[in-house]
Amino acid sequence: MPDFGPKYGQDIKIINEKVKHSSLFVQQLNAELSKVIVGQRYVIDRLIIALLANGHILIEGVPGLAKTLAVKTLSKCIQTKFQRIQFTPDLLPADLTGTLIYDTINSRFTTKKGPIFANLILADEINRAPAKVQSALLEAMQERQVTIGTDTFPLEEPFLVLATQNPIEQEGTYPLPEAQVDRFMLKIKIGYPDKKEEKLIMERMAGHEPVEVNPVTSPQDIMEARAVVSEIYMDEKVKDYIVDLVCATRNPEEYKLDIKAFIAYGASPRASIYLNIASKAHAFICGRGYVTPEDIKAVGMDVLRHRVIITYEAEAEEMTSEDVVKKVFDEIEVP
């Protein structure tokens, strides 16, 4: 452990003990998820980080890479309510949030709550739903509440939206606007497994017996872990590092970065907030009570890749937002 000096050293020892005690379920969660999900360590870690950091996650990948399976398996490992919503072009906001139904016997309207009233929401193929449905989901994600008629209902914690989208077959899709994408703490991209993992997937999934997972934690454990995550120590220099990274996406010339022409819009202040929280959650799953620059680098691409909007010039140069973010991380001095 780094030497934080007598001022903080004792406090960090206490936080370390809390983390050690509270993070026991993370290993159990990893073990259960690994029964079903082959490889994909990166995806599993990000799902747990989102859960601990109270942030929504957008998962992008071609069909058949276990995006849906990963989220469904996570829900089974937590004793909590789970709903899968298949987004389609004919979906209506009421199909998501619920609606008012007239009770002819009592001559009054009653509220029928929709599938959004769960703890874990799998928004499958989110970019296939029209703007009205996306905006209904937006209120739930940001405000943690749903309005039906004139009544507003708070959503039960923990509340987490895990959305998937397919980068191919863009016909008949409604690309998520930047304002909505910004609501997701993390955007992760899933790639193909290697040959060894592919063979193991084939053997496991072609078997007759379905693989069962056991619930290893509860919503109460998650809420307690989140309280510990918020206590994790972050040095002032590390905070400054986060701010420098985010500001460099807005004003790269101030940091002597020659990428101004490639950036239309830099990352929003949410990027700083989410980098802070997500890096603490990463430190937590690593069993540490303090954040290092490596934690920020580990989650940095997932927090920033969908918040940096590139120019047409960047597209002409075949540069992506990920290339820009990588350049920022390569050039900004690490404390």
WOBEL-V635752 format. One record per residue. N is the residue number from 1. PSI is psi as a letter, one per 30 degrees, with the letter a starting at -180 (none if undefined). OMEGA is omega in radians with two decimals (999 if undefined). D_FIRST is the distance of its C-alpha to the first C-alpha in Angstrom with 2 decimals. Layout:
[[N	PSI	OMEGA	D_FIRST] [N	PSI	OMEGA	D_FIRST]]
//
This chain:
[[1	k	3.12	0.00] [2	l	3.12	3.83] [3	j	-3.13	6.53] [4	f	-3.12	8.61] [5	l	-3.07	11.27] [6	f	-3.08	13.37] [7	e	-3.06	14.91] [8	f	-3.04	12.23] [9	e	-3.11	9.59] [10	e	3.13	12.00] [11	e	-3.10	12.95] [12	e	3.06	9.65] [13	e	3.12	9.54] [14	e	3.13	13.08] [15	e	3.10	12.57] [16	e	3.13	10.13] [17	e	3.11	13.07] [18	e	-3.14	15.55] [19	e	-3.13	14.15] [20	e	-3.12	14.13] [21	e	-3.03	17.68] [22	f	-3.04	19.02] [23	g	-3.14	17.98] [24	e	-3.09	19.92] [25	f	-3.12	22.91] [26	e	3.11	21.27] [27	e	3.11	21.43] [28	e	3.12	24.98] [29	e	3.09	25.90] [30	e	-3.11	24.78] [31	e	-3.13	26.82] [32	e	3.13	29.88] [33	e	-3.12	29.82] [34	f	3.07	29.56] [35	e	-3.06	32.78] [36	e	-3.06	34.66] [37	j	3.13	32.74] [38	k	-3.10	32.56] [39	b	3.08	29.75] [40	h	3.11	28.95] [41	e	3.13	25.23] [42	e	-3.12	24.77] [43	e	-3.13	27.42] [44	e	3.12	26.14] [45	e	-3.11	22.62] [46	e	3.07	24.34] [47	e	-3.14	26.67] [48	e	3.10	23.92] [49	e	3.12	22.10] [50	e	3.13	25.52] [51	e	-3.11	26.11] [52	e	-3.07	22.90] [53	g	3.11	23.31] [54	h	-3.13	27.01] [55	k	-3.13	28.17] [56	l	-3.04	31.04] [57	k	3.10	30.87] [58	k	-3.08	33.50] [59	k	-3.12	33.76] [60	k	3.12	35.98] [61	l	3.14	37.39] [62	l	-3.11	40.74] [63	k	3.01	42.46] [64	g	-3.11	41.50] [65	g	3.04	37.73] [66	g	3.08	37.00] [67	e	-3.13	36.01] [68	e	-3.12	38.15] [69	e	-3.13	37.34] [70	e	-3.11	33.56] [71	e	3.13	34.12] [72	e	3.14	36.76] [73	e	3.09	34.59] [74	e	-3.12	31.71] [75	e	3.13	34.29] [76	f	-3.13	35.46] [77	f	3.13	32.00] [78	k	-3.12	31.88] [79	i	-3.02	34.72] [80	l	-3.14	35.88] [81	k	-3.13	38.79] [82	k	3.05	38.96] [83	k	3.02	41.55] [84	k	3.11	42.27] [85	j	3.12	44.37] [86	j	-3.09	46.11] [87	k	3.14	46.70] [88	l	-3.10	50.17] [89	f	-3.11	52.45] [90	g	3.13	54.68] [91	k	3.11	51.96] [92	l	3.11	52.66] [93	e	-3.13	50.32] [94	f	3.09	51.97] [95	f	-3.10	51.01] [96	e	-2.99	47.38] [97	f	-3.03	47.49] [98	l	-3.08	50.64] [99	l	3.06	54.00] [100	k	3.13	56.71] [101	k	-3.13	59.37] [102	k	3.11	62.73] [103	j	-3.07	63.65] [104	f	-3.13	67.44] [105	e	-3.11	67.87] [106	f	3.13	66.22] [107	h	3.09	67.06] [108	l	3.11	63.60] [109	k	3.05	60.58] [110	l	-3.10	57.59] [111	k	3.02	54.12] [112	j	-3.08	53.08] [113	k	-3.12	49.34] [114	a	-3.07	48.17] [115	f	3.13	45.40] [116	f	-3.12	42.86] [117	i	3.08	42.60] [118	l	3.14	39.91] [119	e	3.10	36.13] [120	k	3.13	35.48] [121	k	3.01	37.90] [122	j	3.11	38.39] [123	j	-3.04	40.33] [124	k	-3.14	41.76] [125	h	-3.02	43.11] [126	f	-3.10	42.48] [127	g	3.09	44.22] [128	f	-3.13	47.50] [129	k	3.14	48.16] [130	l	-3.01	50.10] [131	e	-3.11	48.76] [132	e	3.13	49.96] [133	e	3.12	47.91] [134	e	-3.14	44.82] [135	e	3.07	45.26] [136	e	3.09	45.66] [137	e	-3.11	42.32] [138	e	3.13	40.87] [139	e	-3.13	41.71] [140	e	-3.11	40.14] [141	e	-3.02	36.89] [142	e	-3.02	36.59] [143	f	-3.09	38.33] [144	h	3.10	37.55] [145	l	-3.14	41.25] [146	k	3.10	44.53] [147	k	3.07	47.95] [148	j	-3.05	51.04] [149	b	3.12	54.27] [150	g	-3.09	53.80] [151	k	3.09	51.10] [152	k	-3.08	47.34] [153	k	3.07	45.17] [154	k	3.11	41.41] [155	k	-3.07	39.43] [156	k	3.08	37.59] [157	k	-0.09	33.79] [158	k	3.10	31.86] [159	k	-3.03	33.89] [160	k	3.06	32.79] [161	k	3.08	34.96] [162	j	-3.04	34.23] [163	k	3.06	36.80] [164	k	3.00	37.91] [165	l	-3.07	40.07] [166	k	-3.10	41.91] [167	f	3.10	41.85] [168	l	-3.09	45.28] [169	i	-3.08	48.62] [170	f	3.09	48.46] [171	k	3.10	52.13] [172	g	3.09	52.58] [173	l	3.13	49.05] [174	j	-3.09	47.97] [175	k	-3.13	44.92] [176	k	3.08	42.42] [177	l	-3.10	42.74] [178	e	-3.11	39.78] [179	e	3.14	39.66] [180	e	3.13	39.16] [181	e	-3.12	36.69] [182	f	3.13	34.55] [183	f	3.12	34.28] [184	k	3.11	32.22] [185	e	-3.07	28.48] [186	k	2.91	28.08] [187	j	-3.10	30.65] [188	l	3.12	29.92] [189	k	-3.11	32.19] [190	k	3.09	32.87] [191	l	3.13	34.23] [192	k	3.05	36.25] [193	l	3.06	34.81] [194	l	-3.03	35.08] [195	e	-3.13	37.92] [196	e	3.13	36.08] [197	e	3.13	34.89] [198	e	3.14	38.39] [199	e	3.14	40.02] [200	e	3.08	37.79] [201	e	-3.13	38.54] [202	e	-3.11	42.21] [203	e	-3.07	42.29] [204	e	-3.03	40.40] [205	f	3.12	42.26] [206	f	3.13	45.67] [207	l	-3.10	45.66] [208	e	-3.08	47.96] [209	k	3.08	45.49] [210	k	3.14	43.19] [211	k	-3.13	39.53] [212	k	3.05	38.67] [213	l	-3.11	35.31] [214	k	3.05	34.49] [215	k	-3.06	33.17] [216	f	3.13	29.71] [217	l	-3.08	28.78] [218	l	3.07	30.73] [219	e	3.13	30.86] [220	e	3.09	29.77] [221	e	-3.14	26.51] [222	e	-3.12	25.96] [223	e	3.10	26.71] [224	e	3.11	24.34] [225	e	3.11	21.50] [226	e	3.12	22.42] [227	e	3.11	22.15] [228	e	3.12	18.53] [229	e	-3.12	17.83] [230	f	-3.13	19.44] [231	f	-3.07	17.10] [232	k	-3.02	13.87] [233	k	3.05	12.52] [234	k	-3.12	13.55] [235	l	3.14	13.53] [236	e	3.13	17.08] [237	e	3.11	16.59] [238	e	3.07	15.58] [239	e	3.12	18.64] [240	e	3.12	20.74] [241	e	3.11	19.76] [242	e	-3.12	21.11] [243	e	3.12	24.22] [244	e	3.14	24.82] [245	e	-3.10	24.74] [246	e	-3.13	27.22] [247	f	3.13	29.41] [248	f	3.08	29.66] [249	f	3.14	31.44] [250	e	-3.10	33.98] [251	i	-3.06	34.52] [252	f	-3.11	33.37] [253	f	3.11	35.62] [254	f	-3.13	33.57] [255	g	3.11	30.66] [256	h	3.09	33.13] [257	k	-3.08	33.06] [258	h	-3.11	36.45] [259	g	-3.11	36.40] [260	e	-3.07	38.31] [261	f	-3.08	41.36] [262	f	-3.05	39.48] [263	j	3.06	38.08] [264	e	3.10	40.56] [265	k	3.10	38.13] [266	a	-3.10	34.42] [267	k	-3.13	31.90] [268	l	3.08	32.62] [269	f	3.06	30.46] [270	f	-3.13	29.66] [271	e	3.12	27.51] [272	e	-3.12	25.17] [273	e	-3.08	25.13] [274	e	3.06	24.58] [275	e	3.11	21.85] [276	e	-3.05	19.95] [277	e	-3.09	20.68] [278	e	3.12	20.41] [279	e	3.05	16.97] [280	e	3.11	15.79] [281	e	3.10	17.69] [282	e	3.08	16.15] [283	e	-3.13	12.58] [284	e	-3.10	14.33] [285	f	3.03	15.97] [286	f	3.08	12.83] [287	g	-3.13	11.63] [288	k	3.11	8.92] [289	g	3.13	9.76] [290	l	-3.10	9.09] [291	k	3.04	10.98] [292	l	3.06	10.49] [293	f	3.13	13.80] [294	e	3.08	13.86] [295	e	-3.14	14.44] [296	e	3.10	17.27] [297	e	-3.11	18.68] [298	e	-3.09	18.73] [299	f	-3.00	20.93] [300	e	-3.12	22.52] [301	e	-3.11	25.60] [302	e	3.14	26.35] [303	e	-2.97	26.30] [304	f	-2.98	28.25] [305	e	-3.12	30.70] [306	g	-3.13	33.28] [307	f	3.10	32.95] [308	j	-3.12	33.97] [309	k	-3.07	37.76] [310	l	-3.11	39.17] [311	l	3.05	42.62] [312	e	3.12	45.65] [313	e	3.11	45.04] [314	e	3.12	41.66] [315	e	3.11	43.44] [316	e	3.11	46.13] [317	g	-3.11	43.51] [318	h	3.04	42.07] [319	k	3.09	38.74] [320	l	3.08	36.84] [321	e	3.12	34.47] [322	e	3.09	31.71] [323	e	3.14	32.70] [324	e	-3.13	32.45] [325	e	3.12	28.99] [326	e	3.11	27.78] [327	e	3.12	29.32] [328	e	-3.13	27.51] [329	e	3.14	24.07] [330	e	-2.98	25.07] [331	e	-3.11	26.31] [332	k	-3.09	24.12] [333	k	3.13	21.62] [334	k	-3.13	17.94] [335	none	999	15.92]]
//
